[in-house]
Amino acid sequence: MFQVISEVYNDVLELDVLNEYIKYVVKKLKLERCEFNIIIIDNEKIREINREYRNIDAETDVISFALEDTLFWNQRTIPSH
């Protein structure tokens, strides 16, 4: 299962391409049980998350958390779209 959420961009054209790429990777790797959650946010929000969870006051292109990172996920509310 995978989910793509855009918190800042309603018309991100590449989302269709991203969905197709994820499907391709899952099929190519023969994954039967997997989960992807991708959230698109702006620089201000990623800086806030970096500051809060990584003690780094900077923007990054990408930030990732393992599913086992319960400190992050227990405190995070993901909006449903």
C-alpha positions as CSV (number, residue, x, y, z in Angstrom):
1,M,0.0,0.0,0.0
2,F,1.2,3.5,-0.7
3,Q,-0.1,6.9,0.0
4,V,1.0,10.3,-1.4
5,I,-0.2,13.4,0.5
6,S,0.6,16.9,-0.7
7,E,0.2,19.4,2.1
8,V,1.2,22.4,0.0
9,Y,0.7,21.7,-3.7
10,N,-2.8,20.8,-5.0
11,D,-1.6,20.4,-8.6
12,V,1.7,18.5,-8.4
13,L,1.9,17.1,-11.9
14,E,4.5,14.5,-11.0
15,L,2.3,12.6,-8.6
16,D,1.0,10.3,-11.4
17,V,4.5,9.5,-12.4
18,L,5.4,8.9,-8.7
19,N,2.5,6.5,-8.3
20,E,3.5,4.6,-11.4
21,Y,7.1,4.4,-10.3
22,I,6.2,3.0,-6.9
23,K,4.0,0.4,-8.6
24,Y,6.9,-0.5,-10.8
25,V,9.4,-0.9,-7.9
26,V,6.9,-3.0,-5.9
27,K,6.4,-5.3,-8.9
28,K,10.1,-5.5,-9.8
29,L,11.2,-6.3,-6.3
30,K,8.2,-8.8,-5.9
31,L,7.1,-7.1,-2.7
32,E,4.0,-8.6,-1.3
33,R,3.7,-6.5,1.9
34,C,5.0,-3.0,1.9
35,E,3.9,0.4,2.8
36,F,4.9,3.8,1.5
37,N,3.8,7.2,2.8
38,I,5.0,10.2,1.0
39,I,4.1,13.7,2.2
40,I,5.0,16.7,0.2
41,I,5.7,19.8,2.3
42,D,7.3,23.2,1.9
43,N,10.7,24.3,3.1
44,E,9.4,25.9,6.2
45,K,7.7,22.7,7.4
46,I,10.6,20.5,6.6
47,R,12.9,22.9,8.6
48,E,10.4,22.7,11.5
49,I,10.5,18.9,11.4
50,N,14.3,18.8,11.2
51,R,14.5,21.2,14.1
52,E,12.1,19.3,16.3
53,Y,13.1,15.7,15.6
54,R,16.7,15.9,14.4
55,N,18.0,19.0,16.3
56,I,19.0,20.5,12.9
57,D,17.9,24.0,12.1
58,A,18.0,23.7,8.3
59,E,16.0,22.7,5.3
60,T,16.7,19.5,3.5
61,D,15.5,18.1,0.2
62,V,14.2,14.9,1.8
63,I,13.5,13.6,5.3
64,S,12.6,10.1,6.1
65,F,11.5,8.1,9.2
66,A,11.5,4.4,9.5
67,L,8.1,2.8,10.4
68,E,9.6,1.9,13.7
69,D,10.3,5.6,14.6
70,T,7.4,5.7,17.0
71,L,8.5,8.9,18.6
72,F,7.8,10.7,15.3
73,W,4.7,8.8,14.2
74,N,2.9,8.8,17.6
75,Q,3.1,12.6,17.7
76,R,2.2,13.2,14.0
77,T,-1.3,13.7,12.7
78,I,-1.5,13.1,9.0
79,P,-4.5,14.7,7.3
80,S,-6.8,12.5,5.3
81,H,-7.5,13.7,1.8
